Amino acid sequence: MSNPFARLVEPLDPKQPQKKFFNLSKLEDARYARLPFSIRVLLEAAVRNCDEFLVKKADVENILNWKVMQHKNVEVPFKPARVILQDFTGVPAVVDFAAMRDAVKKLGGDPEKINPICPADLVIDHSIQVDFNRRSDSLQKNQDLEFERNKERFEFLKWGSQAFKNMRIIPPGSGIIHQVNLEYLARVVMDQDGYYYPDSVVGTDSHTTMIDGLGVLGWGVGGIEAEAVMLGQPISMVLPEVVGYKLLGDPQQLVTSTDIVLTITKHLRQVGVVGKFVEFFGPGVAQLSIADRATIANMCPEYGATAAFFPVDDISIGYLMQTGRDNEKVACTKKYLEAVGMLRDFKNSSQDPDFTQVVELDLRSVVPCCSGPKRPQDKVAVSEMKTDFETCLGAKQGFKGFQIAPGHHNSRVKFNFEGRDFELAHGSVVIAAITSCTNTSNPSVMLGAGLLAKKAVEAGLTVKPYIKTSLSPGSGVVTYYLRESGVMTYLSQLGFDVVGYGCMTCIGNSGPLPEPVVEAITQGDLVAVGVLSGNRNFEGRVHPNTRANYLASPPLVIAYAIAGTVRIDFEKEPLGVNASGKKIFLKDIWPTRNEIQAVERQFVIPGMFKEVYQKIETVNKAWNALDAPSDKLYTWNPKSTYIKSPPFFDGLTLALQTPKTIEGAYVLLNFGDSVTTDHISPAGNIARNSPAARYLTSRGLTPREFNSYGSRRGNDAVMARGTFANIRLVNKFIDKQGPQTIHFPSGETLDVFDAAERYKQAGHPLIVLAGKEYGAGSSRDWAAKGPFLLGVKAVLAESYERIHRSNLVGMGVIPLQYLPGEDAGTLGLTGRERYTIIIPENLRPQMSIQIKLDTGKSFEAIMRFDTDVELTYFHNGGILNYMIRKMAS
């Protein structure tokens, strides 16, 4: 069917009539000029894709009428322009595609219909680990080990890049997905199939929102949902509320973008923005560079919003030029955005659109800070770090407590390292990592760290040799300008050598600590500390031996590494004493914003970006040498412990099965608040005593060959055993932390996987009970796939993080939510009951259903299928089953 909005089409340049666009200004509708800029992107996509089938004229009207419809739970479709993936989520996506091709063929369809329709870029950045550090060859040694461990995965991905059209692989060693997206992949305005339109993206990583800082609307989705988008299915979303976040003033000289984002994260968690867009405006935005904005947008998942959008302005256009984008394309980008009313002037308040709610932050009020010890939203001013940590030591076990007995607060353990005697105490820093695209994408904080290192070395300061220091930039450009500006030498002298180009410590790929350090921590039951410039610090994520982890700017990471402890008041206590006996304070070596900006103007130049990115797809010789099969259908290797055909589509038929009532389910796990996807499906090391370890050992592997859970996401047998395997799991059925639960029929305490297997063999369905913010954190699809394979039919929680709820829907697991004002406590639920969940014949979005207990009690809960499309997926047993039936028929 023809597009009903074809009348809006016109050429952007009369001299090039073949290049057209939908001119939304020709709508001649006063509502358009009042729409938030983020909603204008949704509107343009709906107008351009309107076919009265997947996208209807009524959808366009609903978006245009956003001011009224935002509160009415209205479902709208959205077709993003692109999809991005990283390898931890990308490998299972390609595994699913390979298995879907097999399933479509079995059902009599054309397997090659399973193929990305929109451009998909997969950046390999999650596999490299900090095995080597503090040596000049750390980078090469870590990359060699990465290939040794992951050769099979990389060969599989290379097969995928050849077997599927529209799929590009950015090889390992290139950088971090979101920084590569910001500096290279993002278009801002697409020029595709003869049309100009706004760039937009969804990604299989929750920090996809980083690209919002450049004015490209993007957010993280589950791998399952991303696969459907790649196959041409629009995202079905509830039209979001948009919180306007007004920035005023100019930051103080000593404040970094990290301090600003940690302040915003705490503020917006308090405001409550889950499921909403946040759009930044006000004159303060004009004071922020694109790198500053990208840092703020990157941590959007930590404050819970769907997107954190900075509309395009002249600073955005300047960034495209700075990063070496084509001049002609940049000129077309600006011309298009001006034509459709999407180029913003933040100093012009007459351009301010309508918002659901407006909140403000005066940038002058921001002070240097960190966040921790266990959550990104728990901001602590640097001036209060010492007292805050010491309070946490004795506080009750929780997000801000370790419950250390008062008499042990000053415990110290002596140990010997490389022939020298040292001692550790509570608060001792054992990991200091400049890591993560959150900060390494920002030249101001990276050069700030370099200048601080230079001043520290010149003042005679050092870092203790047992502290695991590392620098893992998000792209080769960072190393380029650190080297050219002359600060790389000083970073190396303090132990911050480049160890790899990838996520590394930020995602738990921190590698081992020295054995004497681990023994000292264990012997003293010490609360050792990791300080990192990352975006997440959940328990058990960074390293098993660092119970406290603080997010900080790169300069502060170095400062705490020099100090060797977080129990320091930088205002009153020196960082250290040099060989001359002089006390050196942090204020003596801290660079000002003006100093940093002067170096940035001189050394961060377009030529660097062009040189690095023109060879990004070909520079890795080890990748180029990989030999991958060329068949369109993948030949599965039954001996592989990395790549395995998943059982999701076994027995799938074209006919739909009517959903049935869940009878007499046992509770597998009973959780409190803030259970993260790291708790549900950890990405880090595979413990030697875990079910996954036993499986790998049975396949002939040694512990050295286990690799990580994240690297094994192409094998369902490992990942099912790794579900709920986090060593910091807190299950109310068990009186200690650990990945265990009670098997109620026998009364035995078992590993979670073993208990689930017992239930499955007896034919008993399972559910999970949880509190608020269930599924916070990374957008990992295995946090839904794993419970599905364990036999979990439903989760009953007080609230969900957006991406995880979507992933549960995608796997056909029912997300149930307590009625307002109710929870397990008010209903008197212990989790030891058996639950019968009544599934009515006629389902509606967000309807209340009845749950009966074997005690005779019953109550109602909301079935969180939020749209009709999600109900369609549920009837199909999940989104991938739906797509297979669609392609096969």
Secondary structure by P-SEA (a helix, b strand, c coil): ccccccccccccccccccccccccccccccccccccaaaaaaaaaaaaacccccccaaaaaaaaaccccccccccbbbbbcbbbbccaaaaaaaaaaaaaaaaaaaacccccccccccbbbbbcccccccccccccaaaaaaaaaaaaacaaaaaaaaaaaaacccccccccccccaaaaaaacccccccccccbbbbbbbcccccccccccccccbbbbbcaaaaaaaaacccccccbbbbbbbbbbccccccccaaaaaaaaaaaaaaaccccbbbbbbccccccccaaaaaaaaaaccccccccccccccaaaaaaaaaacccaaaaaaaaaaaaaaccccccccccccccccbbbbbccccccccccccccccccccccaaaaaaaaaaccccccccccccccccbbbbbbbcccbbbbbccccccbbbbccccccccaaaaaaaaaaaaaaaaaccccccccbbbbbbccaaaaaaaaaacaaaaaaaaccccccccccccccccccccaaaaaaaaaaccbbbbbccccccccccccccccbbbbbcaaaaaaaaaacccccccccccccccccccccccccccccaaaaaaaaaccccaaaaaaacccccccccccccbbbbcccccccccccccccccccccccccccccccccccccccccccccccccccccccccccccaaaaaaaaaccccccccccccccccaaaaaaacccccccccccccccccccccccccccccaaaaaaaaaaacccbbbbbccccccccccccaaaaaaaacccbbbcccccaaaaaaaaaacccccccccccccccccccccbbbbbbbccccccbbbbbbbcccccccccccccccaaaaaaaaaccaaaaaaaaaac
